[in-house]
Amino acid sequence: MLVEETAIPAVKIITPKKHGDGRGFFSEVYRLSAWENAGLDFVFVQDNHSFSAAAGTLRGLHFQTPPFAQDKLVRVTRGRIFDVAVDIRRSSPTFGKYVAVELSAENWRQVLAPVGFAHGFLTLEPDTEVLYKTTTPYSPDHDKGIAWDDPDIGIDWPFPAGGATLSDKDRRLPRLRDAPELFE
């Protein structure tokens, strides 16, 4: 696997090897020992699968608070997304900054968004499927978020014609400066 740094060193781009022939392909998308050999100390305990029918579906920006804070490993198995990780660690020199990466079934890249980052994505194609692993299980009591359109963060979302489709929950998330629970 290839591990790439991003503008915020805690966020990584992971590209697993893909072996193909006339039948299709095979890829080992996660193996604990390979991660440990690469210096990545993460053990995942839950897999999540999301399907978005329409291009322009925006999910996020989400995170969980301790003791259920989550590292996430995000990949796309069908379609294409604009994936975003925002640093919400108050003491970090990159607090409020973000990394954005295009993930697709074609480019086979994955994003590792560690604890202390809010995560979200925008689908760029219809019928997009996203799979992601987490290091702790989902906990509704620890499920938090920040506004996807916070002008202080200034994410340049590549919206398709017609704009974005969001959940009511995501429309009501607070701005970063008003979020009561962040990371130190």
Order of alpha helices (4+ residues) and beta strands (2+ residues): beta-beta-beta-beta-alpha-beta-beta-beta-beta-beta-beta-beta-beta-beta-alpha
